[in-house]
Amino acid sequence: MLDSRSSNELDLAYMPYHEGLVNHNAPPVRGSLSVRVSNQQQHSPYYGDSDDDDVSDDPAWMTAPRGSLQPAFPPNLMKKASSNSGGRRSLNNNVDDKLTTDLKLRKCKSMPMNQALANPADNNKMVNLGVPRNSRGNSEIDRLSVEKKSSDAPSSPEGASRPDRNTDFTERDPVHGQSAMHIAVRFGQLHAVQLLCGKKTRGLLIDAVDNRQNTPLHLAAAKSRRITKYLLEHGADASRVNNRNQTPLAVHIVTTKRDDPLIPEMLLQHKTDPNSALGNSTLLHKAVDLKLFEIASRLVRHGGRLDSKDAQGCMVFEKVDRKVLRQLCGKIAYPPVWVPNMERKGCMICLRNFSRLGVGVRRHHCRHCGRLICGRCSHVSVESEAFPSTFIGHIDRNASDERSNLKRVCKTCSSVFDERAKQGKESSPGGNQKWSDAFMDRSTYCNNMHEFCAASGRMTYVVNLDPAADHFDYPVAFDIRDLISVEDVMEELGYGPNGGLIYCMEYLVQNLDWLQDLLGEYSDEDYFIFDCPGQIELYSHLPVMKQLCDSLKDWGFNICCVYLIDSLFVVDPTKFISGVLCSLSAMVQLELPHINVLTKCDLVDEKEMSKYLDPSEGYLLENLANSTDPKWRPLSTAICNVINDFSMVAFVPMNINREESIETVLMHVDHAINYGDDLEPQEPKSQEADE
C-alpha cells in the first residue's frame, strides 16, 4: 500500500490452484520467478460455496449435516428406502455411471405419498433424488432410491428403461414447502441453480416462496455471495419480505457472522430499501447493534437515515461513539432529514439546553447530517461545491438560503470535509483537475482494479493488510485492523508510527491462523488483491512479508507481486536507479513472480517516460555523468551493469484514465498466476439453456 511518506507499493494478487489444465510450459513474464504451488486445497469440507448458516431456525435445518440432503419424507418411508438402497449410498462401490452422474432435471422428481397412492399404475416406478456432495467438480452423488411396490403389478426388471415423465416444477417439499430452487440454494449448489434458471422455469422458481414466505434470494443472502449475485442478475426481487417482514438484506444482517459488505452492496444496488423496518427498529440500528460498521456504512451510503429511532426512541447518532459516527457521516451521499426543532431540548453534541426565546443558545441544523446543534458546535462553514452532487439544490430548506455559498456544518462533518480536502478528493473551483489526481489516496490501484474486474464480471475481493489505513472507497473482504491496528499499538506500547507498523505485521505473522480461517471461507475460484503497507523495509530487510508469502504458498495459493512505483519518482536517472534497486531487493527477498508497474503515467509525457520503460546502459550512464559527482561514476557504472546484465527489472505503464492500460496490467498478472487455465468454459448468456 502506498504510504504518504513513501512512493512504493507492493500488492499481492493471488488465487488458488484448481484441478484442471495448467500451462506449465508458458513462458514467465520478464522479471518474474516461475513458482509452481502444489494443489493442497482440492476440496473444501464445506458444501458448495456456502458462507453462513441457514436462514431458518428450524432444528431440522440446523442439524442437517453439511453436504447431505435432509429428506422430506415420512420416517417409515425413509426406513424402507434405506433398506432398499443398500450399498448404493457408498461412494466406494462400483456403481453404474448412469446412477452416479446423471443430473438431468427430469430424474429429480419427488412424489408425495398421497399422489403415489392415488396413482396405482405408477406404484412400481423409482424416484431418484440426487444431490451432489459438493460443487468442486465431483461426480459422486448421494442417491436415495425409493421403490414403491404393488402386489398386483410386476416390478420392472433391473436396468429396464422407463418412459420419461415431465417435471412439475410447481411441486414443493411437503415439510418446508420449498421448491427445487430453494433446495439447490440451501445446499450451495450454484450449478443446480443455473440449470433451474432456464427460460422456461425461471418465472416459476426465481421468486417462489416456501411456508415461511422465504424466496430463494432470502436463503442465498444468508449463505452464498455467488448465488446471490446470480439470482439478482436473473431477476430475483430484492424487496420481497417473508412472514417476519424481513427482506433478503435483513436476513443477511441478522444471520451474518462477519462484517462483509459485499452481499449488502449487491442487494442495495437492486433497489432494496435501506430504511426498511426490522422488528421495532431499522436495518441500520441492527447493523450498529451487531457492530457491523462496514455494512452500516453501506446502508448510509445508499440513503440510510441516521435520525431513525429504535424501540427505545434512540437515534443512530446517539448509539455510536465519535469514531464510528465520523465513519458513517463520511458515507452520507443524500440530503438528510433534519431533526425537528421540538425533538430536542438541547444540542445533540454538547447537550447545552436551547433558549426558549431564541436568544442565547440558538438552534441550528448541520446541512450535512441533519443534527440539531448549537452555534458553538456548528461554527464551521463549508462551501456548497464541497457537498456531494446529490445535495445541490437541497442543502437548505429556504430558497433564499440556497443563494449563500457557505453552509453550516457540525464539528464531526467538518472533519469529514477536511479529510476529503486533504486527500485531494474535492478539488477547488477552477483548479487543475489533472494535478489534483496526483494526490489520490494510496489505494487507487486496488480501487481501479476492483472496479475493472467487477465491470468485466470477475469476482474480486480486496484484503487490507495495512494496519495504519484510514478508510477505503471499495468494499474490503476483511481487514487486519480487526486483528490489530497501529493506533492501538501506539497507545498501549508507546511506539512510533513506523515501529507500531512493524509490530502489527509481526503480530499478524504470529497469528496467521486468523488469516487462514478467513480465506478458507471463500471459493477456490475467487480472486484476491492484498493491499499491503508501503514501507520498503518490510520487503527488503525484514522477513515479515516473506513469511506471509511462504504461508500462502503452503496453503495452495498462486501468488504474484505487483510493485507500484510513481512515474514522477523515476523520470530522473538517479531516482530511477534507486527505484530499480528497491524493486530488485524486494524481488530477491520474496522469490515470487514480480511485476513492476509505473503509476500516474497520465501526469508524465509519454515520450519522456518511454526512455525508462526499458532503458539502455549507455543512456543511464550518460545522464548520471551529467547529474552526479564524477567520483561516483565507477559506482554508477557498476550498478548500471548489474541492472543491464540481469535484465530482471522492467516496467509496465498504468494510466487509470485508459481502460486498455488497466487491462494490460491485469493481463500480466493473469499470465504470472496462470489465471483462467483451469476454469470451466461457460456458454454465452444469449444461448442460455432451457432445461
N, C-alpha and C positions, 0 to 999 in steps of 0.2 A: 504494500500500500504506500502511496506517495505521501511522505510526511512533509509538513510545512517547512522543515529545515533541510530537507533532502530532495534531490531531483530523481531518485531512483525508486523503482517499484518492482517487486517480484510477485507475480501472480501465478498460482498453481491451478492449471486446468486439468482435470483428470476424470477418468471414467474406468470402471472395472472391465476386465476382460469377460467375454461371453464364450459359450461353446459355439463353434462355427468356423468359418474360413477366415484365417488371419493371414495377411500378406506379409510373411516373414522376410521375403526377398525384396521388399520395397526399399529403394534407396533412402537413407536418412537425410533429413534436412541439413543443409550446410550449417556447421556449428552445433550439431546435436550429437549426443551419445546414444547409440541404439541400446535400449533396455527391454528385455522380454520378461514379463512377470508371469509366474505360474498361476494357473487358474485355481485359486483356492476357495472362491466363492461361487461354486457351481449352482447351488440351490439354497434358498433360504428355508429355514424350518417353519416359516410363517406361510400361510396360504396366500396365493395370488400376490397382489401388490397392496394388501390390506394395511392400513396405517393405524387405525384405532379400533376400539371395541364396537359392538353392535349398537344400533340406536335404541332398540328395545331393552327394557329391564326385565323381560320375561326370563325366568330361570332356564327354560328350555333353550333360549338363545345363548345365555351366558355360560351354560355348562357344556355347550356343544364343542367338541374338540376341534381345534384349528385344522382345516384341510379335510374334514369329513362332513358328510351330509347328515343333518338331523332329520330323520324320516318323518313324514307327516302321515302315518298310518296307525291304525289301532294296534295295541300290543299283541293281540292274538294273531293278527296277520303278519306282524313283524317276526314273531316266533316261528311261524310256519315258513316265512320267506327265508329265515336264517337256516333252517334245516334243509330247505330245497336248494339253496345256492351253494352249499357245501364249500369246497375249497376254491371256488372261483373268485373269492374275495382276496385270496393271497396273490400278491404281486410276483411271488417266486415261482408259481406254477406255470406250466406251458399252456397258455390259453390261445384259442384261435384268434388270429389278428382281427377278425371282424368283431369279436366280442370285446376287444380291448381298445380299438382305435376308432370305431365308427361313431361319429358325433353328430350325425345328421339330425335335424330337429324333429323329423317325423318319428324317430325312435324314442323320443323323450316325452312321451305322453303318459300321464298318470291317470288311472281310472278310479274314481271314488267307489266305495263299496256298494252304495245304493245303485249306481249305474251298472256295476257288474252283475248284481242280482236281477236287475230289470232286463238284462240282455243275455239270456242263457246261451244264445248262439256264440257269444264271444267269450264264454267261460274258459275255453281251452287255450286262449291266447296268452302270450307272455308280455309282461310290462317291464321294460328295461329302464332303469333310472341310472344314468351315467353322470358322474361328477368328477372332473379332473382333480388329481391330488394337488397340483399346483399349476401355475401359469408360466413355468420356466421352460417349456418345450417338452415336458414329459408326455409320453403317450399312454402311461399306465393309468387305469381308471378303476375306481371302485364301482362295481355294478351290483345293484340289488335286483334280483330276478324273483318275481312273484308269479307263481303258477296257479291259475285258478282251474281246478279240475271239475269235471262234471261226470256224474255216474252214467248218463245216457249218451255222452258224446265221447268218442275215442280221442285220446291225446295224440297230438301231432308227433310224428317221428322226429328224432333228434336231427337237427340240421335242415329240416324241410323248410322251404321258402313260404312266406306268408304274403298275402297282398298288402301293400302299404295302405295306411289309413291317413286321412287328412288330419292335420294337427289343429286342435281347437285352442287358440291362444287366449280365449276368454276364461279357461278353466283356472281355478285358484286352489292353492294349498288349503285343505279343509280345516287346518288348525289355526293358521295365522291369516288366511285369506290372501296369500301372496301369489303373485304371478311368476312366470318363469323369469322375467326381468328382475324382480325382487330377489329371487334366489341366486341368480347369477351375481348380482351386486353384493349380496350378503357374503358370498364366498370369494369375492375379489376376482372374479373371472372376467377380465376385460374382453377376451376373445369371444366368450359367450354373449356378452353384452353387444358386441359388434354384430354378431350374427342375428340377434334379436332386433336390431335396429334397421332391418331391411325396409325397403319401401312399403311392403305390404303389411308389415307388423308394427312399424314404428308408431303409427297413430293409436294402436290398441294398447301398447305396452309402455310408451315413454312416460306417460303421466298416470299410469294405473295406480290404484290405491288399495291398500290392504285393510284389515279390520280396524286398524288404528289410524286410517287415513294417511299413512305414510306413502309417499311416492318413491320410486327408485332413487330419485335425487336426494331424498331425506337420508336414505341409508348410505348412499355414496358420500355425502358430505361428512359423515362420521367415520368413513373408512379409507377412501382412496382418492388421491388427487387426480390420477389419470382417468378414472371412471367418471369423476365429477366433471372434468374438462370435456370428456367425450359426450356425456349426456347433455351438457349445456350447448355444445356445438351442434347437436342434433335436435334441438328444440324443446328440451325439458323446461318446464315452467318453474323458475326460481322463487316465485311468490306464493306458491301453494302452501297451505297450512294443514297440519294434521289435527287429530282430535284434541290435542293440547294447545291448539292455536300457535304452533311453532312452525316457522319457515325452515327450509334447509339450513340457512345461516344460523338460526337459533339452535338447531340441533347440533351443529358443529361447535358452537361456543360452549354448549353445555357438556358435550362429550369429549372435547379435545383434551389431550394431556400435555400439549406444548404450545408455546406462543408462536404459531406458524401462520403468517397472514396470507398464504398463497390461495387456499380454498376460499376464505372470505373475500379476497380480492376478485376471484373469478365470479363469485355469486353477486357481489356488488356491481360488477360491470354488466351483469344481466338483469339490472333493474330491481334488485332486491332492496326493500325499504330499510335504510339503516336505523330508522327511528321506530321500527315495529316493536310492539309490546312483547315482553317476555315475563309472564307472571304478573306481578304488581309493579314492575319497573320496565326498563328498556334493555335492548341488546348492549348498549354502551355501559349501562350500570353493571350488567352481569359480567362483561369483559373486565371492567375495572375491579369488581369484587374478586374475580378469579386471578387478578394480576396478569391478565393477558393484554399488556400495554401496546404491543405491536398491532394486535387485532383492533384494539380500541383506536389506535391512530388511523387505521384504515377506515373505520366507521366515521370518524370525524372528517377525514379527507373527502368522503362521499356524502357529507351532509348531516352526520350525526350531531344531535343537539347537546351541547354541554350544559344547557339550562334545564334539561329534562329532570323530573323528580322520580324518586323511588317511593316505596310504600311508606317510608318514614318522612317523606317530604324533603329529602336531601337532594341537592343538585350534584351533578358530577364535579362541579367546581369545588365543592366542599368535601369530597371524598378522597381526593388525591393530594399528595404533597407538592411542593413547589416545583421540583424537578420534573415530575410526571406531567403536571399542568403545563409547564413550558413546552414539553414534548407534544402534548395534544394541541395546544394553541398554535404551534408551528405547522400543524397539518390542516388548519382551517382553510377551506377553499371556497366557501359560500358565505354570503352575508348572514350574520347570526340574528336570532330573535332576541330583542332587547328584554332584559329583566324588567318587569313593570315597576314603576316608581313606588307603588304602595306595597310591593312584595317584600321589601327590606326596610327596616328602620335605621340601619347603619351601613357603612361602607363594607363591601364584601372582601376587602383586603385588610384594612387596618381596624375595622369594626367600630370606628367612631360613629356616634349617632348623628343623623342628619337633623338640621334645624327645621322647625315647622314653618317658619315664615320665609324661608329661602334666604336668610341672612346668616352668615357664619359658615357652617359646614353644608355646602350645597351638593345636590345630586348631579352626577354626570354619568354618561354611558361610554364604555370603551367601544369605539367603532369597529374593532376587530373581533372581539369575543362576546360583546353584548353585556358584560357585567355592569352592575350598578355600583359606582365608586365615588369617592370624594375628589375634590380638586387636588389635594396633596398627592393622591395616588394616581393621578392622571394628568400630571403637569407636562408630559411629553407630547409633542405633536409630530405627526408623520405625514409626508406628502402623499397625496392621493394616488400618485403614479406608483408608489411602492406597494399598494394593495394588489391582491390578485385581480386579474382582469374581470372576474365574475362580480366583483364588488362595484365596478364603475356604474354610477347612477343609483346605487342602492346603499351607499355608505351612511348617508344622513336621512332622517325622516322628512325634513322640510326641504323644498326646492331651493330656498334662499341659502340654506346651509351648504348645499352642494356647490355653490359658487366658490366657496373658500377652498383653497388648495391644501391647507393644513388640517389634519384630522386628529382628534384627541384619542389617545390610546392609554391603556393601563401600563404599569411597570412590567408585567410579565410579557405582554405583547410587544412592548418597546424593545425588550431584549431579543425577541424573535426577529424583529426588523433589523436590529443592529447586527445580529449574526448573519443574516442574509446579505447585508451590505458588505460585511467583512469578507465573505466568501465570493463576492462578485456576482451573486445570483440576480441582484437587482441593479441594472446599470442606470447611471444618472441620465436625465433628459439631455439629448444632444450629444451624449458621449459616444465614443468609438466602440461599437459592439464587438468588433474584431479583437481589440485588445482586452476587453473585459473577459472574453472567453479564455484568455491566458491564465486567469486566476481561478479557474474552476476547481472544485474540490478534488481530493486525491483519488476518489473512486470513480472518476469519469470513465476509465477503461471498463470497469465492471458494469457500470450502468449502460454504456453503449453496447457492450457485448450481450448483456441480458436482454435489452430491447430488440437487438437484431435477431437473436435466436428465437425470441418469442414471436416476432413477426414471421419468421420462417417456419414456425411450427415445432421447434425443438424445445423439449422440456429442459430448462436450465435452472439450476439453483446456485445462489451466491452464498458463500460462507464467510463470515467475518472472523479473521484471526488477529485483528489488531485491537489489543485491549485499550488503546488510547483513542479509539474512534469516537466521534460525537454523534453523528446521525447519517442516514443513508436516504437516497432518493429512489431506491429499488428495494424490493422485498428481500429480506435476509432469511435464509432457511434456518440457521442457528448462529449464535453469537458467542464468542469467547467471553464477552462481558457477563454472560450468565454464570460463568465459572469464576472469573476473576477480572478485575479492572485496574488500570493504573491509578485511578483516583483512590481506590480503596487501599492499595499498597502504599501510596504516598502518605495517606492519612494515618494508617496503622503503623507502618515501619519507619516513616520519616525519610524515605528515599526521594531522590530527584526524579524528573521525568524519564531520563534515559535508564537509570538504574531500576526504576519501577517497571519499565517496559521489559527489560531483560529478565527481571524476577518473574513477571507474568508468563513469559514464554517458557522459562524453565519449569514453572509450575504446571503449565499445560503438558509438557513432555512427561512429567511425573504422574500425570492423571490422564493418560491417553485413552483409558477405558471409557471416559466420558465422551470423547470424540468417536470412538469405535461404536458405542451404543447408538449414538445419533445417526451415524452413517448406515448402520445396519437396518434402520427403518425404511430405507429408500430402496428402489428397484435397481437391478443391475443395469438397466438401460438409461438411468438418469445421468445427467451431465453436470458436473460441478465446477465452479470457479471459486478459488480461495483468494480472498482479499487480505493480503499479508502486510505486516509492517514494512517500512521503508528504510530502516537502519541497516546500512551495509554490513556492519559487524556481525549481524545475525547470520549472514550468508558466507562471509569470508573468514571470520575469526572464531566465532563460537559454534559449537556443534548442535545447537538447538534445532535449526531448520533441517540439518542433515538427519538427525534422529527422527524428526517428524516425517520426512520423506521416506526414510527406510521403513518406518512403521506402516505407512500407506502401501508401500510395495509388498510388505509381508501380508497385508490384508487382501491382496489381489487386485490393487488398483493400478492402472496405467497412467503415468504422470508426465506432464510436460511443463517446464518452467518458462514463463514469459517475463522477460526482464525489460522493464519500461524505462527509457531514458528520454528526457526532454530534449527536443531538437534544438531549442535555443541554447542548451548547455553544450552541445557537441559541435556546433558550427564555429569551431575555433580549434586550431591544431593542438594546443596544449590541453584544452578541456576534452577534446576528442580522445587523446591518448589516455587521460585519466578515466574517462568513461569506459573505454575498451578494457583497461586493466581491471577495473571493478567487475565488469561483466565476466571476464576470463577467470577471475578469482572465484566468483560465485559458481561458475560452470564447473571448475575443477573440484570445488568443495562438495557440491551436491551430486555430481556424477549422474545427471539426468539429461534427457533431450532438452535443448535450450534454444529459445527464440528471442532475439533482441529486437525490440520494437521502438522506433522513433516516434514519439507522440508530438502533438501540436504542430504537425507539418504544415497546417494552413497558415501559420504565422511566419514561415520562412520561405524565401524564394526557392522555387524548385531547382533552378539551375545551380544555386549555391549549395543546396542540400545534397544534390546528386554526387558531389565530389566526395562525400563522406559515407555514402552507402557501400561502396567497395573501393576504398582509397588505395592508391599505389604508394610504395615505399618512397619513391622519389618525390612525390608531391608533398608527403608529410615532412620529409627531411628539409625540403626547400622552405616550407613555411615555418618550421621550427627554427631554422637558422636565422630567419628574419625577426623572430619574436622572442628568442631566448638568448641568454648569455653564451658566447662561444665556448666557454669552459664546460658547458653541459652537453655539447654536441656529441661526444663519444657515448654518453649515457642515452641520449635521444636516439642515436643510431642503433644501439643495441636493442632498445625497446621496439623500435620500428622493425628490426629484423625478426624479433620474436613474433610480432603480430603478423608479419608477412609470411614467415616460414610455416607457422602452424595453420594459418588460414582458418581459425576456429570461430572467429567473430565476424559476423555480417549482420546488417540491419535491414529490417522491413519497415518502410514508412507507413504511418497510420494517420489518416485525415478523417476526423469524425464527421465532417460535412459531406463525405462521399461514401456511399454505401459500398461501392466496389473496393474501396480501400479497406473497410472493415471486413468485407468478405475475404479479401486476400489474406489478412492476418488470421482469420478463423480457419482458412484452408490450410495454412502452415501448421496450425495447432492440430487440426484433424489428422493431417498426414503424420505428425510426430507421434500421435497416440493411436494411430490406426482406427480412428473413429469411423463407424459405418461398415467396416469389413464384415462384421458378424451380425448385423441387423437384418431381419427378415424383410424381403420386399413387400410393399403394400400396394394394393390396387388404387388407381385414381378414384377420387370421390365421385366423379361422373359415372363410373362403372360400378356403382355400389351393388352389392349382392342383394338378391330379392328373397333369399331363403328366409 
